[in-house]
Each structure stands twice: as structure tokens, then as C-alpha cells.
């Protein structure tokens, strides 16, 4: 995967493309909660480059230890259990990057994200991309998403869905999509009505639907 974004501050290696887009969407000095934060690359970038007040939740012990070594405030936890430890409105932005396909109850997680945060940002790989469609047509086998090279039987298991699926899902749970950014193999693309066909990864900024 190739890209042309700037390296993360103090790390010397670039952020993953969807993480760079997410970082660009977050205002300086915001209160940020990163769910499934992995080794903490995004939080580290935001704390050093945008002076955010960042916290993270990560289920893997290895990821938590990597975050602690970077001086980040991260706790080990399972997102499936919700975010009861965080008061409503305690964060400005809650992030869920490339984790949604692995969750058993995505509606609960998104509602919790928008309870805790004023807004949410989600990124995920798109199984609606034309290569996925073609592979399924020609081989009859469930394809790996272009930006998520993991077989369906690997652990943790993922649930395939598309950009169109996610937009419909947000409508059914009264979540408003306020920002949309699309990538194709790590590069930002402007694809209009064919976004579900040409995008390999989507990044959505979300808010509670105004009643």
C-alpha cells in the first residue's frame, strides 16, 4: 500500500492512510477516545501534533503495553461490554478505526460512542469494491477486502459489509453522517455516486440525528 501523507510526529513512520484522514478531521486540543486503539499510533500522533487529551481502549495486552511505552493513557477492555465507565458527553470525538467488522453488536457500540462523544469517526474496509464483486462472481468464494487482507476464517472473525450497507445501517439507528472521505488503496479519491464501487476504505464522521 502506498501513500503520500506526512510521518507521525516523533515516530518516524507514517500513519496508516485511514488514521491520517481521521487525524485530519480531529480539531486541536479535543478530548478524544480511541476504541480498539492497537499500538497507539493515532493517539500518539494526536497528542504530539494536536495537543489532544487522548485516551484509548484496547483488548490486546500487547497493544496496551505498546501504548504504555509511548506514555499514553490506555486501558485494556472489551468493547462488546459497552462504555459504561465513560460519562455522557465526556469526550469531543470517539474513534473506531477498522474495528467495526469484528463487533457482534455494532448498533450498541455506535450509540455508546455518540453518548460518550459529541461526534464519532469510523473507518472500515469496503467489500463493495469492484475487485471484491468480481472475485465473488468468478470464484464463488467470499473475498478479502482490498484493505483488510484477512481470510474469513482467521481470528478474529469479521463480518463483510459495504459502504451502502453502512449508510443504510446509520439511517436505521438514527445516526447522521456529517462527513465522508473515501480511499482507494491508501489514496484519497473523489468518486461521487460510484463510491461503493471504487473505494477500498471509507471514513465517516457521525453525529446523533437531530430530532
Buried (B, 14 or more C-beta within 10 A) or exposed (E): EEBEBEEBBEBEEBBBBBBBBBBEBBEEEBBBBBBBBBBBBBBBBBBBBBEBBBBBBBBEEEBBBBBEEBEBEBEBBEBEEBBEEBEEEBBBBBBBBBBBBBBEEBEBBBBBBBBBBBBBBBBBBBBBBBBBBEBBEEEEEEBBBBBBEBEEEEEEEBEBBBBEBBBEBBEEEEBBBEEEBBBBBBBBBEEEEEBBBBBBBBBBBBBBEEE
